Amino acid sequence: MEYIRVTKENLGNEHICCAISNNKDVQVASKKAWLADRFDEGLVFLKSTERGKCFIEYIPAENAWNPIEANGYLYINCLWVSGSFKGHGYSNDLLNECIRDGKATGKLGLCILSAAKKLPFLADPKYLKYKGFSVCDTAENGVQLWYLPFSPEAPLPRFKDCAKHPHIDESGYVLYYTNQCPFNGKYVPILEATAKAHGIPFRAVNLETKFAAQNAPTPITTYALFYNGKYLTNEQMNDTKFLKLVAQTNEE
């Protein structure tokens, strides 16, 4: 497998793997605009030269759009290998390159979000454990911060208090999200329209700056849905799934 590093110079021409290829699609446009502003902050986007979901995206933890304290580490936004690419060792290739890059640039190690059991859009804890990662902090909603230190003396990364105890003082459904995930460009407006059509109290909060994301009331900033102050899920959903979730919530 051959890989290519996406940069400011080739971003306009490259397929970004986890969304459709039409650059005019709102999902692709929002993701590419977000990426373009992150490259100067040290973001790396390494992908297969073949079209498909096979890539890793990471950034110095000081610039991560998550409420963590992990100075000196690299934070992995996403390691995604799926479809026909699974089972060929490509995840190892991508992770190994991240490790090599981290050591070459004097980083303390890597960190990434996961959970005790696999959650949508989060790293597989079984794979992380197999690769030598371990849990260094856990939020009240079960989301975990895993790390791979490059030396035994490396300090443990941790969640900020706002993320460790995810809660908001607002009623109704409140969604926090960023443009890091391209799917939000399409599905957040769908949820807003669906909620309005059914009289469901709903507010979407787009975390548009690094500061806002690093101080968000949730360890997962790409997509975090709350109801009456309580964290519900990080799973992106369409109108049907949202209405099903609302029905289930009302029954509880």
C-alpha positions as CSV (number, residue, x, y, z in Angstrom):
1,M,0.0,0.0,0.0
2,E,1.2,3.5,-0.9
3,Y,0.3,6.5,1.2
4,I,0.2,10.2,0.6
5,R,0.3,13.1,3.1
6,V,-2.5,15.7,2.5
7,T,-1.2,19.3,2.7
8,K,-2.5,22.8,2.0
9,E,-1.0,22.4,-1.5
10,N,-2.8,19.2,-2.5
11,L,-5.9,19.4,-0.3
12,G,-8.1,20.7,-3.1
13,N,-7.3,17.7,-5.3
14,E,-7.3,14.9,-2.8
15,H,-10.2,12.7,-1.8
16,I,-10.4,12.9,2.0
17,C,-11.6,9.3,2.5
18,C,-14.5,9.6,4.9
19,A,-16.9,11.6,2.7
20,I,-18.0,11.6,-0.9
21,S,-15.6,12.8,-3.5
22,N,-17.5,15.7,-4.9
23,N,-15.7,18.8,-3.6
24,K,-18.9,20.9,-3.9
25,D,-20.7,18.7,-1.4
26,V,-21.2,20.5,1.9
27,Q,-19.6,17.6,3.8
28,V,-16.4,17.7,1.9
29,A,-16.3,21.5,1.8
30,S,-16.7,21.9,5.6
31,K,-14.1,19.2,6.4
32,K,-11.5,20.6,3.9
33,A,-12.0,24.1,5.3
34,W,-11.4,22.8,8.8
35,L,-8.3,20.9,7.7
36,A,-6.9,23.9,5.8
37,D,-6.8,25.9,9.0
38,R,-5.2,23.1,11.0
39,F,-2.1,22.4,8.9
40,D,-0.3,25.4,10.3
41,E,-0.9,23.9,13.8
42,G,0.9,20.7,12.9
43,L,-2.0,18.5,11.8
44,V,-1.0,15.5,9.7
45,F,-3.4,13.7,7.4
46,L,-1.9,10.6,6.0
47,K,-4.1,8.5,3.6
48,S,-4.0,5.6,1.2
49,T,-3.4,6.6,-2.4
50,E,-6.4,4.4,-3.3
51,R,-9.8,5.9,-2.8
52,G,-11.5,4.7,0.4
53,K,-11.6,4.9,4.1
54,C,-7.9,4.3,5.0
55,F,-6.2,7.2,6.9
56,I,-4.9,8.6,10.1
57,E,-5.2,12.2,11.3
58,Y,-3.2,13.5,14.2
59,I,-2.0,16.8,15.7
60,P,0.1,18.1,18.6
61,A,-2.1,17.7,21.7
62,E,-1.7,21.3,22.6
63,N,-3.7,22.1,19.4
64,A,-6.2,19.3,19.6
65,W,-9.8,20.3,19.5
66,N,-10.6,18.3,22.7
67,P,-10.5,19.3,26.4
68,I,-7.4,17.4,27.4
69,E,-4.1,18.2,29.1
70,A,-1.4,16.3,27.2
71,N,1.4,18.8,26.5
72,G,4.2,17.2,24.5
73,Y,2.0,14.4,23.1
74,L,0.5,13.8,19.7
75,Y,-3.3,13.4,19.7
76,I,-4.9,11.1,17.1
77,N,-8.1,12.6,15.9
78,C,-9.0,9.6,13.8
79,L,-7.5,6.3,12.7
80,W,-10.0,4.8,10.2
81,V,-9.5,1.7,8.1
82,S,-12.7,0.0,6.9
83,G,-14.3,-1.9,4.0
84,S,-12.0,-3.8,1.7
85,F,-9.0,-2.2,3.4
86,K,-9.6,-4.1,6.7
87,G,-7.4,-7.1,7.6
88,H,-4.3,-6.1,5.6
89,G,-2.2,-4.4,8.3
90,Y,-2.9,-0.9,7.1
91,S,-3.9,0.3,10.5
92,N,-0.5,-0.8,11.7
93,D,1.2,1.0,8.8
94,L,-0.6,4.3,9.7
95,L,-0.1,4.0,13.4
96,N,3.6,3.1,13.0
97,E,4.1,6.2,10.9
98,C,2.5,8.3,13.6
99,I,4.8,6.7,16.2
100,R,7.9,7.3,14.0
101,D,6.9,10.9,13.4
102,G,6.3,11.4,17.1
103,K,9.6,10.1,18.1
104,A,11.4,12.0,15.4
105,T,9.9,15.3,16.6
106,G,10.6,14.6,20.3
107,K,7.1,13.9,21.4
108,L,6.3,12.2,24.7
109,G,3.9,9.7,23.2
110,L,0.5,9.4,21.6
111,C,-3.1,9.7,23.0
112,I,-6.5,8.9,21.6
113,L,-10.1,8.6,22.7
114,S,-11.8,5.2,23.2
115,A,-14.0,3.4,25.7
116,A,-14.1,0.1,27.6
117,K,-16.4,-1.2,24.8
118,K,-16.3,0.0,21.2
119,L,-18.3,3.1,20.6
120,P,-19.2,4.6,17.2
121,F,-16.5,6.7,15.7
122,L,-14.0,6.0,18.5
123,A,-10.9,3.8,18.3
124,D,-11.3,0.1,19.1
125,P,-10.0,-0.5,22.6
126,K,-9.0,-4.1,21.8
127,Y,-6.7,-2.8,19.0
128,L,-5.3,-0.1,21.2
129,K,-4.5,-2.6,24.0
130,Y,-2.8,-4.9,21.4
131,K,-0.7,-2.0,20.2
132,G,0.5,-1.2,23.8
133,F,-1.9,1.7,24.7
134,S,-3.4,1.9,28.1
135,V,-6.1,4.0,29.8
136,C,-4.9,7.1,31.5
137,D,-8.2,8.9,32.3
138,T,-11.9,8.1,32.2
139,A,-14.8,10.6,32.0
140,E,-18.1,10.0,33.9
141,N,-19.9,9.1,30.6
142,G,-17.4,6.2,30.0
143,V,-15.3,7.8,27.4
144,Q,-11.6,7.1,28.0
145,L,-8.3,8.7,27.2
146,W,-5.8,6.1,26.1
147,Y,-2.0,6.8,25.8
148,L,1.1,5.2,24.4
149,P,4.1,6.8,26.2
150,F,7.5,6.7,24.5
151,S,9.3,6.5,27.9
152,P,8.2,5.3,31.4
153,E,8.8,8.8,32.8
154,A,6.3,10.5,30.5
155,P,3.5,12.2,32.5
156,L,-0.1,10.9,32.1
157,P,-2.4,12.9,29.8
158,R,-5.8,13.7,31.4
159,F,-9.2,15.2,30.7
160,K,-9.9,18.7,31.8
161,D,-12.6,18.9,34.5
162,C,-15.2,20.2,32.1
163,A,-14.8,17.0,30.0
164,K,-14.3,14.6,32.9
165,H,-17.8,15.5,34.3
166,P,-19.9,16.1,31.1
167,H,-23.0,18.0,32.0
168,I,-24.8,21.2,30.9
169,D,-27.4,23.4,32.6
170,E,-29.8,23.6,29.7
171,S,-33.1,21.7,29.0
172,G,-34.1,20.1,25.8
173,Y,-31.7,18.5,23.3
174,V,-28.4,20.3,22.9
175,L,-25.8,19.1,20.3
176,Y,-22.1,20.2,20.5
177,Y,-20.2,19.5,17.3
178,T,-17.2,20.6,15.2
179,N,-16.5,20.6,11.5
180,Q,-13.8,18.1,12.0
181,C,-16.3,15.4,11.1
182,P,-17.6,15.9,7.6
183,F,-20.9,14.2,8.3
184,N,-22.0,17.1,10.5
185,G,-22.2,19.4,7.4
186,K,-25.1,17.3,6.2
187,Y,-26.8,15.8,9.2
188,V,-26.8,18.6,11.8
189,P,-29.1,20.8,9.6
190,I,-31.3,17.7,9.1
191,L,-31.7,17.3,12.9
192,E,-32.4,21.0,13.3
193,A,-35.2,20.8,10.7
194,T,-36.6,17.6,12.1
195,A,-36.7,19.0,15.6
196,K,-38.4,22.2,14.4
197,A,-41.0,20.2,12.4
198,H,-41.9,18.1,15.4
199,G,-41.8,20.8,18.1
200,I,-38.7,19.2,19.8
201,P,-36.6,21.6,21.8
202,F,-33.2,21.4,20.1
203,R,-30.1,23.6,19.8
204,A,-26.9,22.9,17.9
205,V,-23.7,24.5,19.1
206,N,-20.9,24.6,16.6
207,L,-17.6,24.7,18.3
208,E,-15.9,27.0,15.8
209,T,-12.6,27.7,17.6
210,K,-9.9,25.6,19.3
211,F,-10.5,27.5,22.5
212,A,-14.2,26.6,22.5
213,A,-13.5,23.0,21.8
214,Q,-10.8,22.7,24.4
215,N,-13.2,24.0,27.0
216,A,-16.3,22.1,25.9
217,P,-18.4,20.2,28.5
218,T,-17.7,16.9,26.7
219,P,-14.6,14.7,26.0
220,I,-15.9,14.1,22.5
221,T,-16.3,17.4,20.6
222,T,-16.9,16.1,17.1
223,Y,-20.5,15.2,18.1
224,A,-22.0,15.2,21.6
225,L,-25.7,15.2,22.2
226,F,-27.2,16.1,25.6
227,Y,-30.8,16.0,26.9
228,N,-31.9,18.0,29.9
229,G,-28.2,18.5,30.8
230,K,-27.3,14.8,30.6
231,Y,-24.9,13.4,28.0
232,L,-26.6,10.9,25.7
233,T,-24.4,9.9,22.7
234,N,-21.7,10.7,20.3
235,E,-23.4,8.7,17.4
236,Q,-24.2,10.9,14.4
237,M,-27.8,10.3,13.3
238,N,-30.3,11.1,10.6
239,D,-33.9,12.2,11.1
240,T,-35.2,8.6,11.7
241,K,-32.6,7.7,14.3
242,F,-33.1,11.1,16.1
243,L,-36.9,10.6,16.3
244,K,-36.4,7.1,17.6
245,L,-34.0,8.4,20.3
246,V,-36.5,11.1,21.3
247,A,-39.3,8.4,21.6
248,Q,-37.1,6.2,23.7
249,T,-36.0,9.2,25.9
250,N,-39.6,10.2,26.5
251,E,-40.4,6.6,27.6
252,E,-37.8,6.6,30.3
